[in-house]
Amino acid sequence: MLFGGSDRLTVSFLSGSVTILMGRYYPNIMNFDHR
C-alpha cells in the first residue's frame, strides 16, 4: 500500500518535472500553454 502510493506520487512528481523541463528547454512546445 505504502509502496503503491509512493510510486504513484513519484510518477506524478516526475511527470510534473518533465513538463517543466520540456517548457524550459523547448519553450516552443509549451508556447501555446505559456503565452
QUILINVEN-V994234 format. One record per residue. N is the residue number from 1. RES is the residue in one small letter. PHI is phi in degrees with one decimal (none if undefined). PSI is psi in degrees with one decimal (none if undefined). Layout:
# QUILINVEN-V994234
N/RES/PHI/PSI + N/RES/PHI/PSI
This chain:
# QUILINVEN-V994234
1/m/none/-52.3 + 2/l/-61.6/-44.7 + 3/f/-61.1/-43.9 + 4/g/-61.5/-47.6 + 5/g/-63.1/-43.5 + 6/s/-62.6/-42.6 + 7/d/-60.6/-42.7 + 8/r/-63.9/-44.3 + 9/l/-62.7/-40.7 + 10/t/-62.0/-45.4 + 11/v/-61.6/-43.5 + 12/s/-63.5/-44.6 + 13/f/-62.1/-44.2 + 14/l/-62.4/-41.4 + 15/s/-60.1/-44.7 + 16/g/-63.5/-42.9 + 17/s/-62.6/-43.3 + 18/v/-61.5/-43.1 + 19/t/-60.9/-44.0 + 20/i/-64.5/-44.4 + 21/l/-63.0/-41.7 + 22/m/-61.6/-42.5 + 23/g/-65.1/-31.7 + 24/r/-78.3/-46.9 + 25/y/-82.5/-29.8 + 26/y/-126.2/73.0 + 27/p/-62.3/-26.2 + 28/n/-62.2/-38.7 + 29/i/-66.5/-40.2 + 30/m/-94.9/10.3 + 31/n/-59.9/-43.6 + 32/f/-63.9/-27.3 + 33/d/-87.5/-41.0 + 34/h/-112.8/92.0 + 35/r/-79.8/none
